[in-house]
Amino acid sequence: MGASNIGNIAGQLIDKGLDGDTPAVLIYNVSRMDQKVFRFKLSELRRTEQIFPTPLIAIFGEAAGLDGNIKILATGTSSKEYKHMGNIDHEPLIEVRKIENNKTLYAALEKINTFDWICFTSRYGVRYFFENIHDRKIDLRALGNVAIASVGKTTTKELARYNIIPDFESPTESAEGILSYFKEKNIRKKRILLPRSDKGLKELYVGLIKTGNKVYDIPVYTNTINNVASFKDLEKFYGVIFSSPSGVEAFKKIYGVIPDNLYLIARGKTTEKSINNTVL
């Protein structure tokens, strides 16, 4: 809220006794893909005429001087989207593999043009769905009248690899966003295909059925603990990034509990709920 007045705020802090060399960091859209970090000494910030984007978090003092040297453990299958957050140590705790000879999916693909919607809940759901489309030599034009829902930006980016633009993208990176949309638009009595992980939560499946739809819930890939993951000394880390509920589950099995002194970052509300249910 004070972004437009940040120079005056810095001046008041100096007038109140803070040293002009005190570190100051301003963070725009903290923890999001478009996060931006601005670093100053308090005296420099007092004189700046720079205009900062909002929403903005301002930190003054020792914590602002930590910069990118703090270590963060990324536990998902990819860490590219988090590189902007500092010193990332990527140790995937789960292993993803395509389900071979997926007869249930094959049967659905043979009648793909009879579905009204396909709801994709992860990049891997997209990837292995379209690999099977290719393997079965199904013409993509069969999807012409099928609406596509994406759980969020990462899933939408994967869809773009197949030149697919979703009809709806959840703004929350979670199943809740898709459910809210279906309820808001009163989408009922539709045939919906849900290609997902074998560990996929039933929240979306149950929610879509409750809204009066026929849902075909079909696993297209397996999600297992990465047995070759290195055991990390968590005392050396400032925080941990979780990309999925299965990553939270794997972390707990490997480390026992999630230490309450770690800064936790969750991708999507479903993952956040999973963390809240496991922190002791």
Summary of the structure (lengths in Angstrom):
residues: 280
radius of gyration: 22.6
end to end distance: 34.3
largest distance: 72.8
contacts: 835
relative contact order: 0.13
helix: 39%
strand: 24%
